[in-house]
Amino acid sequence: MTMAYAEVIGDPISHSKSPMIHKFWLDQAGIAADYRATHVMPDRLAAHFSSRRADPLWRGSNVTIPHKQAVIPLLDRLDPAAEKIGAVNTVRPENGALVGYNTDFAGFLEPLQPLLARSHLFRMARMFGAGGAAKAIALALASQGFTIVVAARNLDQARALRASFGPDDSLIAPLSHFAEPTDFAWDDRSGVLDLVVNTTSLGMTGQPPLLVDFSHVPPGAVVYDIVYSPLETPLLAEAQARGHQVINGLAMLIGQAAEAFALFFGQPAPRDHDADLRRMLTA
């Protein structure tokens, strides 16, 4: 039996948890459709989308490394957020046109919504990393009124990232700065929302840890790591041991997938069983 389908494409792709998430939601919603992982090498990207454009059963593709920028010239238009971010992680057909979206922006913000619903005197984010998903995250934070310090190994990359939402060389720093202790005396942080965000791959399975001395982390700061393998990175483990609220990468993964699911299948992702989904993803 033929049925509608969506997919995730990348090179490599076998590690992706997207099929598990979308198939769970399809089953929960009672939608007769499929979601699959498709290995697409860079030299086959144009041919892949040419083929998909002609397939009436195709509902769209999530796009992962290394195709998030390379796919853009193959599309007919971009959603305004994707255009500003300069990267696409979701493509769908719309009246014969291929349209690119970026769901990382909304996916990153989703687990922060209870905090963002409150009023604050000041919002400050210390963001580690300036590549990959960093631009979507920085623009998301800027949209919520955060002052953002960007720390990266490559200062030119950090400077270019800051230029995309507000040039300020006083708000960039080498990543190594945060690995060394500081004797900074924190002032009263009541009324302040402090956020520490890791957007790098440091701490991921097979990668060295992100080195952060917690003298740089304000009291009461929320620590958010977008890495989801392992679920508890060394950064989050130390933050939790020190009493900080933590958010792991699974929250963003599920949040951005929910945005894509609605684009592909025309209805919201069924979120009543998120706890079951999380248990399945971490089994």
Salt bridges, closest charged atoms under 4 A:
GLU7 OE2 - HIS48 NE2 2.93
GLU7 OE1 - ARG52 NH2 2.89
ASP11 OD1 - HIS39 NE2 2.62
ASP34 OD2 - ARG36 NH2 3.72
ASP76 OD2 - ARG53 NH1 2.84
GLU94 OE1 - ARG77 NH2 2.98
GLU94 OE2 - ARG92 NE 2.57
ASP104 OD2 - LYS68 NZ 3.40
GLU110 OE2 - ARG271 NH2 2.89
ASP156 OD1 - ARG159 NH1 3.15
ASP169 OD1 - ARG159 NE 3.23
ASP187 OD1 - ARG189 NH1 2.93
ASP194 OD1 - ARG126 NH1 3.44
ASP194 OD1 - ARG189 NH2 2.72
GLU238 OE2 - ARG242 NE 2.96
ASP274 OD2 - ARG271 NH2 2.85
ASP276 OD2 - HIS273 ND1 3.51
ASP276 OD1 - ARG279 NH2 2.30
